[in-house]
Amino acid sequence: MKATVYKSTGSWYTIKTEEGKFLNARMKGVLKIDDITSTNPVAVGDHVIAEVENELEGTAIISEIAARNNYINRQSPRIKHQHHIVAANLDQSVLVATLKEPKTSQGFIDRFLVASEMYHVVPIIVFNKADLYKTKELEKFAQWKEMYEAVGYKVLLLSAEKKSGVDELLSLLNNKITLFSGHSGVGKTSLLNVLLPGMNRKVQDVSGWSGKGQHTTTFAEMFDLPEGGSIIDTPGMREFGLVDIEKQEVSHYFPEMRERLNDCQFNNCLHINEPDCAIKEAVINGAIHEDRYVSYVNILESIEPAKY
């Protein structure tokens, strides 16, 4: 039977059959030795073939994983040189960010955008906790909104606490499979409680001593929206480690750079010290935002040389 993975807890999975029945499933042993380099061979959003193992207990065995349309992965939180598939078969990704309590760095946002570009997933940036913003935060939001929308990204401002600005987001989620990510403490769970009435997931406060949120979501999990479409909730992240990327590729995942790459003198230009670089020229004349270029350089410097 065909099914979709709705939850992954490591060794067991919750799958939903085409008939709408939920089953607890585990992998057939042979799948574990296939050539899969990620820490989780089966991810939430995967389409699988499964067989009922015990009808009374509602268990099944996953025997096959269908080819993925796409997926997003990141550096494994536990094993530095392995990757962890966050979710598969996505239409779009939402990054929940905040400008206060805690503040999301531009570096984190840009790494998320690069990951989305790498795997051909449309990203949306949602700034939550608008009810806490004063003049300084609202000015920063306006600057970032202008910067990101100039590149082609959708940027929203809302407050899950006040339930304001949520309707626009909801309209973007209709009939789409959407990944939700963000730092711990940005109010992702509170927002999901608004978007998914009756879910009532547990919310924890931002820890006072560090300004960083505490983890409330342990495993990725998919939820169906009342009007159609699904949300995949993921554990809060401290950082977004990029994997399977080489220095030469990074500029291809910045849309404002990608469209100018053919204008550089050298086709292997890294846009740092090379002469006649169209990217550096665009930064100087304001066509590429200086802060985005700084993010590019920081990502470039964080990539370790490939080992052969």
WOCOR-V530338 format. One record per backbone hydrogen bond with DSSP energy under -0.5 kcal/mol. NH is the residue of the N-H (numbers start at 1). CO is the residue of the C=O. E is the energy in kcal/mol with one decimal. If there is no record, write none. Layout:
nh=NH co=CO e=E
nh=NH co=CO e=E
This chain:
nh=3 co=48 e=-2.2
nh=4 co=16 e=-2.1
nh=5 co=46 e=-2.6
nh=6 co=14 e=-3.4
nh=7 co=14 e=-1.6
nh=8 co=220 e=-1.4
nh=9 co=12 e=-2.5
nh=11 co=9 e=-0.7
nh=13 co=25 e=-3.2
nh=14 co=7 e=-2.2
nh=15 co=13 e=-0.6
nh=15 co=23 e=-2.7
nh=16 co=4 e=-2.6
nh=17 co=21 e=-2.8
nh=18 co=2 e=-1.4
nh=20 co=17 e=-2.1
nh=23 co=15 e=-2.5
nh=24 co=58 e=-2.6
nh=25 co=13 e=-3.7
nh=25 co=23 e=-0.5
nh=26 co=60 e=-1.7
nh=27 co=11 e=-0.5
nh=28 co=62 e=-2.4
nh=31 co=28 e=-1.8
nh=32 co=28 e=-0.6
nh=32 co=29 e=-1.2
nh=33 co=30 e=-1.2
nh=34 co=31 e=-1.2
nh=36 co=34 e=-2.4
nh=37 co=35 e=-0.5
nh=39 co=83 e=-2.3
nh=45 co=5 e=-2.5
nh=46 co=43 e=-2.1
nh=48 co=3 e=-2.8
nh=48 co=46 e=-0.5
nh=49 co=64 e=-2.6
nh=50 co=1 e=-2.7
nh=51 co=61 e=-2.3
nh=53 co=59 e=-2.7
nh=54 co=59 e=-1.4
nh=58 co=54 e=-1.1
nh=59 co=54 e=-2.1
nh=60 co=24 e=-2.1
nh=61 co=51 e=-2.8
nh=62 co=26 e=-3.1
nh=63 co=49 e=-2.6
nh=63 co=61 e=-0.6
nh=64 co=49 e=-1.5
nh=66 co=47 e=-3.1
nh=66 co=64 e=-0.5
nh=72 co=87 e=-2.1
nh=74 co=84 e=-1.8
nh=75 co=241 e=-3.5
nh=76 co=79 e=-0.5
nh=76 co=82 e=-3.0
nh=80 co=78 e=-0.6
nh=82 co=79 e=-1.9
nh=84 co=74 e=-3.1
nh=86 co=72 e=-2.7
nh=86 co=84 e=-0.6
nh=87 co=72 e=-1.2
nh=88 co=44 e=-2.4
nh=89 co=70 e=-2.7
nh=91 co=177 e=-2.6
nh=92 co=177 e=-1.7
nh=93 co=122 e=-2.9
nh=94 co=179 e=-3.9
nh=95 co=93 e=-0.5
nh=95 co=124 e=-2.8
nh=96 co=94 e=-0.7
nh=96 co=181 e=-3.1
nh=97 co=95 e=-0.7
nh=97 co=126 e=-3.3
nh=100 co=102 e=-0.6
nh=104 co=98 e=-3.4
nh=109 co=105 e=-1.8
nh=110 co=106 e=-2.9
nh=111 co=107 e=-2.0
nh=112 co=108 e=-2.1
nh=113 co=109 e=-2.3
nh=114 co=110 e=-2.3
nh=115 co=111 e=-2.4
nh=116 co=112 e=-2.3
nh=117 co=113 e=-2.5
nh=118 co=114 e=-2.7
nh=119 co=115 e=-1.5
nh=120 co=117 e=-1.2
nh=121 co=116 e=-2.7
nh=122 co=91 e=-1.0
nh=124 co=93 e=-2.4
nh=125 co=154 e=-2.7
nh=126 co=95 e=-2.9
nh=126 co=124 e=-0.6
nh=127 co=125 e=-0.5
nh=127 co=156 e=-3.1
nh=128 co=97 e=-2.9
nh=128 co=126 e=-0.7
nh=130 co=158 e=-1.8
nh=132 co=129 e=-2.1
nh=133 co=130 e=-1.2
nh=138 co=134 e=-2.5
nh=139 co=135 e=-2.3
nh=140 co=136 e=-2.0
nh=141 co=137 e=-2.7
nh=142 co=138 e=-2.2
nh=143 co=139 e=-2.0
nh=144 co=140 e=-2.6
nh=145 co=141 e=-3.1
nh=146 co=142 e=-2.1
nh=147 co=143 e=-2.3
nh=148 co=144 e=-3.0
nh=149 co=145 e=-2.6
nh=150 co=146 e=-1.6
nh=151 co=147 e=-0.6
nh=151 co=148 e=-0.6
nh=152 co=148 e=-0.7
nh=153 co=148 e=-2.3
nh=154 co=123 e=-0.8
nh=156 co=125 e=-2.6
nh=158 co=127 e=-2.7
nh=159 co=164 e=-2.5
nh=163 co=159 e=-0.9
nh=164 co=159 e=-1.7
nh=169 co=165 e=-0.8
nh=170 co=166 e=-2.6
nh=171 co=167 e=-2.1
nh=172 co=168 e=-1.1
nh=172 co=169 e=-0.7
nh=173 co=169 e=-1.0
nh=173 co=170 e=-0.6
nh=174 co=170 e=-1.0
nh=175 co=228 e=-1.8
nh=176 co=173 e=-2.0
nh=178 co=176 e=-0.7
nh=178 co=230 e=-2.5
nh=179 co=92 e=-2.2
nh=180 co=232 e=-3.1
nh=181 co=94 e=-2.5
nh=181 co=179 e=-0.5
nh=183 co=96 e=-0.5
nh=186 co=183 e=-1.3
nh=191 co=187 e=-2.3
nh=192 co=188 e=-2.3
nh=193 co=189 e=-2.1
nh=194 co=190 e=-1.1
nh=195 co=191 e=-2.3
nh=196 co=192 e=-2.6
nh=197 co=195 e=-0.5
nh=199 co=196 e=-2.1
nh=207 co=212 e=-1.6
nh=210 co=207 e=-0.6
nh=211 co=207 e=-2.2
nh=213 co=184 e=-1.7
nh=214 co=205 e=-0.5
nh=218 co=216 e=-0.6
nh=221 co=233 e=-2.3
nh=222 co=6 e=-3.4
nh=223 co=231 e=-3.0
nh=225 co=229 e=-2.9
nh=228 co=225 e=-1.5
nh=230 co=176 e=-2.3
nh=231 co=223 e=-2.9
nh=232 co=178 e=-3.1
nh=233 co=221 e=-3.1
nh=233 co=231 e=-0.6
nh=234 co=180 e=-1.0
nh=237 co=182 e=-1.9
nh=241 co=239 e=-0.6
nh=242 co=240 e=-0.5
nh=249 co=246 e=-1.6
nh=250 co=246 e=-0.9
nh=250 co=247 e=-0.6
nh=251 co=247 e=-0.5
nh=252 co=249 e=-1.7
nh=253 co=249 e=-0.5
nh=253 co=250 e=-1.9
nh=254 co=251 e=-1.3
nh=255 co=253 e=-0.6
nh=257 co=254 e=-1.8
nh=258 co=254 e=-2.8
nh=259 co=255 e=-1.6
nh=260 co=257 e=-2.2
nh=261 co=257 e=-0.8
nh=261 co=258 e=-0.8
nh=263 co=260 e=-1.9
nh=264 co=261 e=-1.4
nh=265 co=276 e=-1.9
nh=269 co=266 e=-1.3
nh=278 co=276 e=-0.6
nh=281 co=277 e=-2.0
nh=282 co=278 e=-1.9
nh=283 co=279 e=-1.9
nh=284 co=280 e=-2.4
nh=285 co=281 e=-2.2
nh=286 co=283 e=-0.9
nh=287 co=282 e=-1.7
nh=288 co=282 e=-1.8
nh=292 co=289 e=-0.5
nh=293 co=289 e=-1.9
nh=294 co=290 e=-2.2
nh=295 co=291 e=-1.9
nh=296 co=292 e=-2.2
nh=297 co=293 e=-2.4
nh=298 co=294 e=-2.5
nh=299 co=295 e=-2.5
nh=300 co=296 e=-2.5
nh=301 co=297 e=-2.5
nh=302 co=298 e=-1.1
nh=303 co=299 e=-0.7
nh=303 co=300 e=-1.0
nh=304 co=302 e=-0.5
nh=308 co=306 e=-0.5
